[in-house]
Amino acid sequence: MLLGISMSGIITDLKARTIIDSRGNPTVEVDCYVDGILSGRAAVPSGASTGSHEAVELRDNLDNWMGKGVNQAVVNVNTKIKDLLVGLEVSNQEEVDASMLTLDGTANKANLGANAILGVSMAVIRAAAARTKSPLWSYISKNEENSLPVPLMNILNGGAHAASNVDVQEFMVVPHGFDNFSESLRAGTEIYHSLKAVLKEEGLLGGVGDEGGFAPNLPRNEEGLRYLVGAIEKAGYSPGNQVSIALDVAAQEFYDGQNYHIDNRAINGEELGKLYSSWLDNYPIVSLEDPFGEDDWNSWIEFTKREGHRVQIVGDDLYVTNPSRLQRGIDNSASNSILIKLNQIGTVTETLQVIEMAREANFGIIISHRSGETSDDIIADISVGTNSGQIKTGAPARSDRTAKYNQLLRISETCSQYSRLF
C-alpha cells in the first residue's frame, strides 16, 4: 500500500473497485486519498454463516458473478459517498461514519450497503493513521493500554465452512500458556501440522474448509474434540495447561426454531446444553461460541447461569456486533463474551463503541475475521489497539488468514505486552 502523509488531512477522493475474496467471490476494496495522495486502502470481508440481524451486504443479484456482484456498492462509493465525504477532515472518524449513516438512512445499511460503507470507513482510519505517521494499532489505542491477543486458531472445520458431516463449525486450539505471541503462534502452528499427521494416519485427511482448517467426516462431533487433544499431545504440549480448546458451534445453522439437529438426532435447547456440559467435563474447553440459535434467548440465559463460571460463552450471531442486541444480552446475562466483526455492524466507529460497551460490562472480547476474507489485516491492529485480549482469524494456513498472524508478529516487535488469559 502507498502511504501518503499530508499536512491538512482533507479527504480529496475515494475510489472503490471489485476484488476477489478468499472464496472466489467479489468484494469491495476502497482507496482513500488525502490531499491528492493515496493514504489508505481497505478490503471488505464477507461471511458464510451470517446472522439474520447483521447489516446488509449489498449484492447485485444479476447473472454475472453468480448473483454475487458488488458493482452497485462500488458505484455508491464512487458517487454518493465520495460526493458526501470529499472535503472532510480525515481524522474525524466519527463525523465520516455518521455522515454515511445519515446518507444511508436505514437501520441496517440496506441503501448504500454495509460493504460500501465499511470499505470507506476502514480506508479512512488507515489514512488518518498514516497522516500521523503512527502504526494503526497505536493510532486506535490513543495511548491507552494495549497488548498482543491470544489466538483462537480454527484447525478443524465443519458446518457452513466445510463440505463434511460435522455439525460444529469450528474446532479451535487456544495456545494460552506461553510468554509471548510468537511462541503461542508457533505452538498453534505445530499443532495444526500434528493434526494433519493424525488425520492422515487414520485415512481422514481430505480438503480444508473456508478458514484453512482440515475438514474430515467424523462419526460424532465429539470426535473432533478427541482429535484436537491428540494433536496437542502429539505436538508435545499439555492440554489445558499450555493449550486449550475453543468451539464455534454456530448452532443457528442446525436449529429449526424448536430443535437442534446434531449427531443425527433432534434435541431441544436444554438437552443441547447438557451435551455441552458433558464436553466441558471431559475436554479442556475454555470458550463456546454460538452454542444456541440467535433468538433462542432462554437457552442462552439458562446455560450461562449454569456454566458461565467455568467457560467463556460467546455471542456472535446472537449479538452481530450490534449495541441494542448486546444491551439485551447484558441485561439478561445471556452470555459473558462477545465476538466482534466489523462487517456485522458496518463502520469502525460503531465497532469501537460496541467494544467499549462490552468492556464496561466485563465481557470477554474477541476480534474476528470472516470466512470470506482478503489479505487486509486491519483486525490485527484493532485487536491490539483495543486491548481485546483475543483474536480469531482461522488456521495458520492460506494467506488470507496468515496475513493477520504475520501482522501481529510485526506489531510484537514494538508492543511486547501479551494477554494472559484462561
Number of C-alpha atoms within 10 A of each C-alpha: 9 10 18 18 18 19 9 11 21 20 24 20 19 24 18 25 18 17 16 15 20 21 14 11 18 23 30 27 27 28 25 31 26 31 19 13 17 20 27 26 25 27 28 28 25 23 17 12 16 18 19 14 18 21 23 20 24 22 18 15 12 11 9 9 14 11 12 16 21 25 18 15 26 26 17 18 28 18 13 14 22 21 14 14 22 18 15 16 18 27 19 14 19 13 15 23 23 14 15 23 20 10 15 19 13 13 10 19 24 15 18 26 24 27 32 32 28 28 29 35 23 28 24 31 27 27 30 29 22 21 21 15 14 13 14 22 25 20 20 21 17 11 10 11 12 23 23 28 27 27 25 27 29 28 28 32 30 29 22 22 23 24 16 17 18 25 23 26 26 29 26 29 31 29 31 28 20 18 13 18 24 18 14 21 24 13 23 28 20 19 28 27 16 21 25 19 16 17 18 12 10 8 10 16 17 14 14 20 26 24 29 27 28 25 27 23 18 16 12 15 19 16 13 22 23 12 17 25 23 17 24 26 15 17 17 13 19 15 21 19 13 16 25 24 24 22 24 22 22 28 23 22 20 19 20 12 12 12 17 22 17 18 16 11 8 15 17 15 21 14 14 21 21 12 14 17 15 11 14 17 10 11 17 18 24 20 22 22 24 24 25 28 26 23 15 15 17 14 20 27 16 17 22 21 14 11 16 18 10 13 19 22 26 27 30 25 25 30 26 26 30 22 18 12 15 23 16 13 21 18 10 13 16 24 27 22 27 29 25 29 22 28 26 29 25 31 26 23 19 18 21 17 14 21 23 16 16 23 17 9 14 12 19 19 25 25 25 21 28 24 25 22 26 25 18 19 22 21 22 27 22 24 28 30 23 23 25 23 21 25 26 26 27 30 29 27 17 15 16 24 26 18 20 25 25 17 16 23 17 12 20 18 8 8 16 14 17 21 21 16 13 18
